[in-house]
């Protein structure tokens, strides 16, 4: 079955950007009215408080993948075969966990603001909607352990599809767009966004 990818609307991100814009505007007004000198008006420095505020976002979702997986198992017996077929539905969230960002993940390098994000990963392993799981076909007696094994198979198959190179690339592109918008709102000019080389999980 094909994976259906949907880009998040980013309602939380928009709200965060709006708050940062307001704080930045107030800060600029206060600074302009009380400043003694401005050595370089084109150079914008992001304060440690602003960096902490960005980091406090925690898990930042950049791509949502909705998937369904059909899993079947057969048990051969002397009097015939038992069979169980179940359908699982899941919503997998790809993004970055900013709590794993390095201490200098946002920094100045020359006239550019450099931001190094943690690797894109699956934000939550409990993504299967168990309430929607249904038995498509069931013959014979099956234990909870049998069903748990099928659950794990469905989980691994969904993770494999969700973390495809194409989806990871799309999540990174969404991350660049959203973080660039946030840094632009803070007055940053040149922006470079990279991802740490840690293996995607």
HELIX and SHEET records of a PDB file:
HELIX    1   1 UNK A   11  UNK A   34  1                                  24    
HELIX    2   2 UNK A   48  UNK A   55  1                                   8    
HELIX    3   3 UNK A   98  UNK A  100  5                                   3    
HELIX    4   4 UNK A  130  UNK A  132  5                                   3    
HELIX    5   5 UNK A  144  UNK A  162  1                                  19    
HELIX    6   6 UNK A  165  UNK A  185  1                                  21    
SHEET    1   A 4 UNK A   4  UNK A   6  0                                        
SHEET    2   A 4 UNK A  59  UNK A  77 -1                                        
SHEET    3   A 4 UNK A  80  UNK A  97 -1                                        
SHEET    4   A 4 UNK A 121  UNK A 122 -1                                        
SHEET    1   B 4 UNK A   4  UNK A   6  0                                        
SHEET    2   B 4 UNK A  59  UNK A  77 -1                                        
SHEET    3   B 4 UNK A  80  UNK A  97 -1                                        
SHEET    4   B 4 UNK A 134  UNK A 139 -1                                        
SHEET    1   C 3 UNK A 106  UNK A 109  0                                        
SHEET    2   C 3 UNK A 112  UNK A 117 -1                                        
SHEET    3   C 3 UNK A 190  UNK A 195  1                                        
END                                                                             
